[in-house]
Amino acid sequence: MSQNDYQEALNFLPILHFDRRETIPLRAIGYTVFHETSPSISFPGRKVQVREGETAIEYAYYWDYDIQHMYDLEHIWVWLDEGHHPVRAQGSFHGKYLNLFGEGLEMLQPDGGHIHAFCQPGKHAFLPSGDLFCLVPGWFESCNTESGGPVLLGSPFSAAHREDARDAFRPTAEDHLHSIGYIRSHLAFEPSLSFREDSCSEVPLMTWAELQERIPSWIFDECRRLPESMA
């Protein structure tokens, strides 16, 4: 990735809307800039379609936790026209992806080139309006009475998606138990569906290759930290 790609990713970084009671901070954002149709590395199974004259920016958002497991990765894709204006955007939703802007959807217009996306409380999937999370069964309970979960070995870090056919990290049974207990005791909350805007300008922005390299060590460090924090 070039310096120009970094600047473009920074210039069009989406504005996120977080629940005001959200307990899990966003740790880092990885980016990939597509100048032609190509497979996504951070979202296995997806080919990012780029029309003639367009550029696509893929943002991979990493949290140490989802409210129901350790490790969380969600995505936003922003397409720019030849004049470098956002023309459409999509956001990931638990392994799928949905429209956020464009394609006839005009919920929130781009703000100075930055599209808007609402982040599901605790779960961090993206929709174009916060009210829409009420359509998700159990959205409220997942953050409190149904909170807690193991260390998730998600794609693209599982053996099925790696060239060496080995898992990037291998949590133990104790790691899973610590993750469940920590989430329930420290991160569970009652979401408000009142949202605050965040430009995410203070969150580290790096290439996907850099973020991909760091995540396994962050998971390892967190698994080592939990026994001490809960002692």
C-alpha positions in Angstrom: 0.0 0.0 0.0 1.3 3.5 -0.9 1.2 6.7 1.1 -1.5 7.9 -1.3 -3.6 4.9 -0.3 -3.1 5.7 3.4 -4.2 9.3 2.8 -7.2 8.2 0.8 -8.3 5.8 3.6 -7.8 8.6 6.1 -9.7 11.2 4.1 -12.8 8.9 3.8 -12.7 7.3 7.2 -16.4 6.7 8.1 -18.1 8.4 11.0 -19.3 5.8 13.4 -22.2 6.1 15.9 -21.7 4.1 19.1 -24.3 3.4 21.8 -23.6 5.9 24.7 -23.3 3.0 27.1 -20.9 0.9 24.9 -18.2 -0.7 27.1 -15.8 -2.1 24.4 -13.5 0.4 22.8 -12.4 0.1 19.2 -8.8 -0.9 19.1 -7.6 -0.5 15.5 -8.7 -0.1 11.9 -7.1 -1.8 8.9 -7.5 -0.6 5.4 -7.2 -2.0 1.9 -7.7 0.2 -1.2 -9.0 -1.5 -4.4 -8.4 0.0 -7.8 -9.9 -3.1 -9.6 -12.2 -6.0 -8.7 -10.2 -8.3 -6.3 -10.9 -10.7 -3.5 -10.9 -9.4 0.1 -8.2 -10.9 2.3 -9.7 -9.7 5.6 -13.3 -10.9 4.6 -12.7 -14.4 3.1 -15.2 -15.3 0.4 -16.0 -11.8 -0.7 -14.8 -10.3 -4.0 -14.9 -6.5 -3.8 -16.4 -5.3 -7.1 -15.0 -2.1 -8.5 -16.7 -0.5 -11.4 -14.8 1.4 -14.1 -13.5 4.7 -12.9 -14.1 3.8 -9.2 -12.0 3.1 -6.2 -13.1 1.0 -3.2 -11.8 1.3 0.3 -12.2 -1.6 2.7 -12.0 -0.8 6.4 -11.6 -3.7 8.9 -12.5 -2.7 12.4 -11.0 -4.7 15.3 -12.2 -4.9 18.9 -10.6 -7.1 21.5 -14.2 -8.2 22.4 -17.6 -8.7 21.1 -20.1 -8.8 24.1 -20.4 -12.5 23.5 -16.7 -13.5 22.8 -13.1 -12.3 22.7 -12.0 -11.1 19.2 -14.3 -9.1 16.9 -13.8 -8.0 13.3 -16.3 -6.1 11.3 -16.0 -4.2 8.0 -17.2 -1.1 6.0 -16.6 -0.7 2.3 -16.8 2.8 0.7 -16.8 3.3 -3.1 -15.6 6.6 -4.6 -16.3 7.9 -8.1 -13.7 9.4 -10.5 -14.1 12.7 -8.7 -13.4 11.1 -5.4 -16.9 11.4 -3.9 -18.6 8.6 -2.0 -21.3 7.0 -4.2 -22.2 4.0 -2.1 -21.1 2.1 1.0 -21.8 -1.3 2.7 -21.2 -2.6 6.2 -20.7 -6.1 7.5 -23.4 -7.7 9.6 -22.1 -10.9 11.3 -20.6 -12.5 8.2 -22.9 -10.9 5.7 -23.0 -7.3 4.4 -25.7 -4.7 3.9 -26.0 -1.4 2.2 -25.3 1.7 4.3 -25.5 4.4 1.6 -26.3 4.7 -2.1 -28.2 2.2 -4.2 -31.4 4.1 -3.4 -30.7 4.3 0.3 -30.4 7.9 1.6 -30.5 7.5 5.4 -27.6 9.8 6.3 -25.6 11.6 3.7 -21.8 11.7 3.7 -20.4 14.5 5.8 -17.4 16.1 4.2 -16.7 12.8 2.4 -17.3 10.7 5.5 -20.2 8.3 5.3 -22.1 7.5 8.5 -22.6 4.0 10.1 -24.3 2.9 13.2 -22.6 0.3 15.3 -24.6 -2.5 17.0 -24.3 -2.2 20.8 -21.9 -4.7 22.1 -21.9 -6.7 18.8 -20.4 -4.0 16.5 -22.1 -4.9 13.2 -23.1 -1.9 11.0 -26.5 -0.6 9.9 -27.5 2.8 8.4 -29.7 3.7 11.4 -29.6 2.8 15.1 -33.3 2.1 15.3 -32.9 -0.8 13.0 -31.0 -2.8 15.6 -34.4 -3.4 17.2 -35.1 -5.8 14.3 -32.4 -8.1 15.6 -33.9 -10.7 18.0 -32.1 -10.6 21.3 -30.2 -7.4 20.6 -30.8 -6.1 24.1 -30.2 -9.4 26.0 -27.0 -10.1 24.2 -25.4 -7.2 26.0 -26.4 -8.3 29.5 -28.2 -11.5 30.5 -26.9 -13.3 27.4 -23.4 -11.8 27.5 -20.2 -13.7 27.8 -18.5 -16.2 25.5 -15.2 -17.9 24.6 -12.2 -16.8 22.6 -13.4 -16.7 19.0 -11.1 -18.1 16.3 -12.7 -16.2 13.4 -11.8 -16.0 9.8 -9.4 -15.0 8.4 -7.4 -16.4 11.4 -8.6 -20.0 11.4 -6.6 -22.7 9.6 -9.2 -22.9 6.8 -8.3 -19.4 5.6 -4.5 -19.4 6.2 -1.8 -20.4 3.7 0.0 -22.5 6.4 -3.2 -24.3 7.3 -2.7 -23.5 10.9 -4.8 -21.5 13.4 -3.2 -18.1 14.1 -3.9 -18.5 17.8 -5.0 -21.5 19.9 -6.8 -20.6 23.1 -7.0 -23.1 26.0 -10.0 -24.2 27.9 -8.9 -21.8 30.7 -8.7 -19.0 28.2 -12.3 -19.6 27.2 -13.5 -19.6 30.8 -11.6 -16.4 31.6 -13.1 -14.7 28.6 -16.7 -15.7 29.6 -16.2 -14.5 33.2 -14.5 -11.2 32.2 -17.1 -10.2 29.7 -19.9 -10.9 32.2 -18.3 -9.1 35.1 -16.6 -6.2 33.4 -18.2 -5.5 30.0 -21.9 -6.4 30.2 -24.3 -3.4 30.0 -27.8 -2.3 29.1 -27.7 -0.5 25.8 -29.6 2.8 25.4 -30.0 3.1 21.6 -28.8 6.7 22.1 -25.8 7.1 20.0 -22.7 9.4 20.0 -20.7 10.3 16.9 -17.1 9.3 16.6 -14.8 10.3 13.8 -12.4 7.5 14.9 -9.5 9.9 14.1 -7.8 8.8 17.4 -7.9 5.1 16.5 -4.8 3.7 14.9 -5.2 3.3 11.2 -2.9 0.8 9.4 -2.8 -1.5 6.4 -4.7 -4.7 6.7 -1.4 -6.6 6.5 -0.1 -4.7 9.5 -3.3 -5.3 11.5 -3.5 -9.0 10.5 0.0 -9.4 11.9 -0.8 -7.8 15.2 -4.2 -9.4 16.1 -2.9 -12.8 17.2 -0.4 -11.3 19.6 -3.1 -9.0 21.0 -5.3 -12.0 21.6 -2.4 -13.9 23.3 -1.6 -10.9 25.5 -5.3 -10.5 26.5 -5.5 -14.2 27.4 -2.4 -13.8 29.6 -3.8 -10.6 31.2 -7.2 -12.0 32.3 -6.1 -14.3 35.1 -4.3 -11.4 36.8 -7.1 -8.9 36.3 -9.7 -11.3 37.7 -7.6 -12.6 40.7 
